[in-house]
C-alpha cells in the first residue's frame, strides 16, 4: 500500500507539471515542483517511512534526471525577475558555475538503480547537489 501511495504521488505531481508555458520562469517552477515531489518521495524511502520498491526508486531518479536535463535551458537572459522567482542573480553572473552544478546534477541523477543500496547512494548524491545549488543559486523565500 505504501508503494502505491508513493508511486501515485510522484506520478500525479509529475504529470500535473508537464504542460509547458511560454514563460521560462513558470516552466522552471513546474520542473522544480516535480523535482521536489520526487525528492520528497525519495526522502520517505531514505527515512524508512516508505518501503523500498525498485520501480518507484527508478522513477524518482528519472524524474529528477528529466528536470536536470532541462535546467540548463530554463534560465535564459531576461528571466531574472517575475512570478516570484527565487532564482538568484548568481545564475547569470556565474553562468559557468551554475552550468557545472547542473552538469553534476545530471550525472548524479543518471546513476543506474538496481537495488536499495544503489538508490540510497545515488539519491544521497543528488540531494546533496540540490542543497549545494540552492545555497548558491536560489534566493530566500519571497
SVG drawing of the C-alpha trace seen along z (x, -y; Angstrom):
<svg xmlns="http://www.w3.org/2000/svg" viewBox="-2 -41 34 46">
<polyline fill="none" stroke="black" stroke-width="0.4" points="0.0,0.0 2.8,-2.4 4.3,-1.7 1.1,-2.7 0.8,-5.9 4.4,-7.0 4.3,-6.0 0.9,-7.7 2.1,-10.9 5.2,-11.0 3.2,-10.3 0.4,-12.7 2.7,-15.7 5.0,-14.8 2.1,-14.6 0.4,-17.7 3.5,-19.8 4.1,-18.6 2.3,-21.3 4.9,-24.0 4.1,-27.6 5.6,-30.4 7.3,-31.6 10.6,-30.1 10.0,-31.1 6.7,-29.2 8.3,-26.3 11.2,-26.0 8.9,-26.5 6.9,-23.5 10.1,-21.5 11.2,-22.3 7.9,-21.2 8.2,-17.9 11.8,-17.5 10.7,-18.4 7.9,-15.8 10.3,-13.2 12.8,-14.2 10.0,-14.0 9.1,-10.5 12.8,-9.5 13.2,-11.0 10.4,-8.8 12.3,-5.8 15.5,-7.0 13.9,-7.6 12.1,-4.3 8.7,-5.9 8.0,-4.1 9.1,-0.7 11.8,-0.4 10.5,0.5 12.8,0.7 10.3,-0.7 9.5,-3.6 13.1,-4.3 14.0,-4.3 11.0,-6.7 12.2,-9.1 15.7,-9.4 14.4,-9.5 12.0,-12.3 14.9,-14.2 17.1,-13.5 14.5,-14.7 14.4,-18.0 18.2,-18.1 18.5,-17.8 16.2,-20.8 17.6,-23.1 20.4,-24.5 17.8,-25.8 15.3,-27.2 17.3,-30.3 17.6,-32.5 18.7,-36.1 15.6,-38.2 14.1,-35.7 15.8,-37.0 12.6,-38.5 8.9,-37.9 6.4,-35.3 8.0,-35.3 11.1,-33.6 13.7,-32.5 16.4,-32.3 19.4,-34.2 21.3,-36.7 24.3,-34.4 22.8,-32.1 23.6,-34.7 26.6,-36.3 28.3,-32.9 26.9,-31.0 29.9,-28.6 29.5,-27.7 25.7,-27.2 26.2,-25.1 28.8,-23.0 26.2,-22.4 23.6,-21.4 26.0,-19.0 26.8,-17.4 23.1,-17.1 22.6,-15.3 25.5,-13.0 24.1,-12.3 20.6,-11.5 21.9,-9.3 23.0,-6.6 21.7,-3.1 19.5,-2.0 19.4,1.8 18.7,2.2 18.2,0.2 21.9,-0.4 22.4,-1.9 19.3,-4.0 20.4,-5.4 23.9,-6.2 22.5,-7.9 19.7,-9.7 22.1,-11.0 24.4,-12.4 21.6,-14.0 20.0,-15.7 23.4,-16.9 23.7,-18.6 20.3,-20.1 21.2,-21.6 24.5,-23.0 22.8,-24.5 20.1,-26.0 22.6,-27.7 24.4,-29.3 21.7,-29.9 18.4,-30.4 17.2,-33.4 15.4,-33.4 11.6,-32.9 9.8,-35.9"/>
</svg>
